[in-house]
């Protein structure tokens, strides 16, 4: 029997978004972003200023809506 057949099941995602884009006029703040954060994990969301971190979080909590 293969070794990988006994792997534990993956936990359900606590957060999952797929192919999310958000623009403000001519500026694309988030472009086709997909991510999944497994339940029970710690996830760091880092990047330079203006990279779309806050916009992404605001879409996750429904302050902004994707295009």
C-alpha positions as CSV (number, residue, x, y, z in Angstrom):
1,X,0.0,0.0,0.0
2,X,1.4,3.5,-0.9
3,X,2.8,5.6,2.0
4,X,0.6,8.6,1.1
5,X,-2.7,6.7,1.5
6,X,-2.5,7.1,5.3
7,X,-2.1,10.9,5.2
8,X,-4.5,12.7,7.6
9,X,-7.4,14.5,6.0
10,X,-7.0,18.2,5.2
11,X,-9.0,20.5,7.5
12,X,-11.7,22.6,6.0
13,X,-10.7,26.1,5.0
14,X,-11.5,28.8,7.5
15,X,-11.2,31.3,4.7
16,X,-11.3,30.5,1.0
17,X,-11.5,32.9,-2.0
18,X,-11.1,32.2,-5.6
19,X,-10.2,34.4,-8.6
20,X,-11.0,37.6,-6.8
21,X,-10.3,41.0,-8.5
22,X,-11.0,44.5,-7.2
23,X,-10.4,47.7,-9.2
24,X,-10.8,51.3,-8.2
25,X,-11.3,53.3,-11.4
26,X,-8.2,52.6,-13.5
27,X,-6.2,51.0,-10.6
28,X,-6.3,47.3,-10.0
29,X,-5.8,46.7,-6.3
30,X,-6.3,42.9,-6.3
31,X,-5.9,40.9,-9.5
32,X,-7.2,37.3,-9.8
33,X,-6.3,36.3,-6.2
34,X,-7.1,32.8,-4.9
35,X,-6.2,31.6,-1.4
36,X,-7.3,29.1,1.2
37,X,-6.4,29.2,4.9
38,X,-7.0,25.9,6.6
39,X,-9.0,25.9,9.8
40,X,-6.8,26.0,12.9
41,X,-3.8,27.5,11.1
42,X,-2.0,30.8,11.6
43,X,-1.7,32.8,8.4
44,X,0.5,35.9,7.8
45,X,-0.6,38.3,5.2
46,X,2.5,40.4,4.3
47,X,3.6,42.5,1.4
48,X,4.7,46.0,0.4
49,X,2.5,49.1,0.7
50,X,-0.1,49.2,-2.0
51,X,-0.1,45.5,-2.7
52,X,-3.8,44.9,-1.9
53,X,-3.6,43.4,1.6
54,X,-6.2,45.7,3.2
55,X,-8.4,45.5,0.2
56,X,-8.3,41.7,0.3
57,X,-9.2,41.6,4.0
58,X,-12.0,44.1,3.4
59,X,-13.4,41.8,0.7
60,X,-13.1,38.8,3.0
61,X,-15.2,40.5,5.7
62,X,-17.7,42.0,3.1
63,X,-16.7,45.7,3.5
64,X,-15.8,45.7,-0.2
65,X,-17.2,43.4,-2.8
66,X,-15.1,41.9,-5.6
67,X,-15.7,43.2,-9.2
